[in-house]
Amino acid sequence: MYSEKRARDILFGAIESLLGTTGDSPLILCRLTREAAIRANQNAQAVGYEFSNWDAVANAVIRAMLNAGVLLTYGGSPVPIGIAAQATTVVGLKDGYQDLTEGYLVEFLIRKLGDVTTRDHRAIAHALFRQFNPTISMDHFEDRVAMLAATLADRIVLNEVGAYTVRNEVQFSRSITL
C-alpha cells in the first residue's frame, strides 16, 4: 500500500500519460500497471530520480486508485473491484484522481489504525508523503492531510475526544483487504 510521494507522483504522471496516448488500443488494468512501471522508471531516470522498486510501487498505487474508484472503464464507470478487475479495460481517470487516491490512503490509515486524532496529522503526513527533499516543508504535507481528511466528512467524523470515527462501514464498500 505504501509508496513514497515522489515515486507516486511520477507514477501518476506515467498512468495519465499512458491513458492519454492509448488511442484505439486501450489497456487492461494489468497491462496498465506494467506499462506504468516501465514509463515511470524512464521518467524518473530522465529527471535523475533514483528508485528501483517501480513494479511494487505501481501495484500499490494502482490498488489504491482502484479502491478510490478513480480508474474508469467505458461509460465513465469505475473499474469494479473483484476478480475481473485486472482484465478490465481502463479508458480514463476520474477528475481529481490524485486527491481522491490520496484521500483514500488517509481514510485507509484512519480505519486501520483506529485511534487517530487531529494531532496525528503530522504522523500521517510522514507516512503518506515521506520526502527526502529537505526543501519541502512538512507543514505543507500536514496541511494536505487536513484538506484530504476534510474531503472524507461524509464517511469520517470527529468524536467527542477528537478522534476520527467511521460514520458508516458500508460506505467503504469499494475497499478490499490489502
Buried (B, 14 or more C-beta within 10 A) or exposed (E): BEBBBBBBBBBBBBBBBBBEEBEEEBBBBBBBBBBBBBBBBEBBEEEEEEBEBBBEBBBBBBBBBBBBBBBBBEEEEBBEBEEEBBEBBBBBBBEEBBBBBBBBBBBBBBBEEEEBEEEBBEBBBBBBBBBEEEEEEEEEBBEBBBEBBEBBEEBBEEEEEEBBEBBEEEBBEEBEEE
